[in-house]
Amino acid sequence: MTRMLILSFILPLLGAGETPPPAEESATEKKNEGGYVILTDSESDPEELFRRYPEIAGSWSELARFNLLRRPGTAIEMPRELLRPDHTLAKIAGLYGEAEIQRSFDDRYIPVIQNLLLREGDVVRTWRHSGARILFENGTYVVLRSHSKARLISLQASGSAGTPRARLELMEGNIWSRTVGTPKGDFVIETPTASTIIRGTDFRLKVEAGQATRLEVLEGTVELLAGDRTQLVPAHSGILSRGDGDLTGLEPLPSAPSELLEPQAKQVFRASVFDGVFRWTPVAGAQSYRLEIARDEGFFDLVEERLTGARTSVRINGLEPGTYFWRVSALSPNGFEGPPGNGSYFVFVEKRP
């Protein structure tokens, strides 16, 4: 039976005819089977409750959204595991477009919000022109790109030293992963046809038609396990796993465009709405290109990404005023995406009538 926690806020807004609870029940807990009931008196408010139970405060915005709360004085319930800080695995550190989450205790998908805490069993999915950046406790960032879905499995001890090992299941779509600083333990990503073990690197992992797994390593080395076969994949190389140990040979990744042409570096746009053309030099043998636009130089806070086919230009509109960084990577005829080139930045200033 699921263990639930029930919180009841009894406030003056409930009406003048309401009778306050007895004084002896002020800010007390009443245990029931598998959960708790927390009562506050008529002079109390949520802030006072948070001071008494600080573990609730960090989850309140998530809790309110989950229960679709509209006003004070509403009884809510939630799995008590949601408030267990030792089970926190990661958090949403950035998002753009439409991203949703299915919590481990619920079968509904609800919108993702900034700084949402993630726990074992949670599933995050993204839609067209959408993405979510997940920060793990071991210092690894994962950017879940458009049309992707991933499940957080665990953050568990491994090895004789008990070092942490974060585990993520990429169910469909693709991710970009990068570790900032010195990683704390290992990072394992599982797909339907392979597993990868990463110890501080920069790489992409994709689940494609037929559940094939495509790995592209930009920095460091990744260990790929497919069936009973193991392959070390070095930087600037890619490999494809079709399952049951069926691995292609290592393939060098294509180079990036040598120059970004438009917008020019440090260009300032002044208009009522943003409508700009992005253009770059072609790469010999490239079959397609990927454009990324972000609010930060590290390209963690993406606001737009586009696959352009063989075209070396694309029109983007609808950006909010601000400073943006952009870069382009090339894809080979076999579908391997190379590292992006050096980025450039521009500024959009809204011109008011």
Secondary structure, DSSP 8 states (H G I E B T S, - for coil): ---EEEEE---GGG-TT-----GGGTTEEEEETTEEEEE--TT--HHHHHHH-HHHHTTHHHHHHHTT--SSS--EEEEGGGG-GGGEEEEEEEEES-EEEE-TT-S--EE--TT-EEETT-EEEE-TT-EEEEEETTSEEEEE-TT-EEEEEEEEEETTTTEEEEEEEEEEEEEEEEE-SS-SSEEEEE-SS-EEEESS-EEEEEE-GGG-EEEEEEES-EEEEETTEEEEE-TTEEEEE-STT-B---EE-----S-EEES-TTEEEEESS-EEEEEE---TT--EEEEEEESSTTS-SEEEEEE-TT-SEEEEE---SEEEEEEEEEE-TTS-B------EEEEEEE---
